[in-house]
């Protein structure tokens, strides 16, 4: 089941380029020539990291018992 989640995107202009990253998840970062391009690239990077993390987690199933549950945090 897909659900909507909110993350904090941070953008910084450096020379002719923009860089962007997700504050809550290390490793989700990108760059682009325009702010709009950087925003789109960052969404794609976030989706890829989330998908990859799910695949890695699923591969560990069967090796030892695991429990999977939803976790809500308000910070």
Secondary structure by P-SEA (a helix, b strand, c coil): cbbbbbbbbbbbbcccbbbbbcccccccccccccaaaaaaaaaaaaaaaaaaaaaaaaaaccccbbbbbbbbbcc
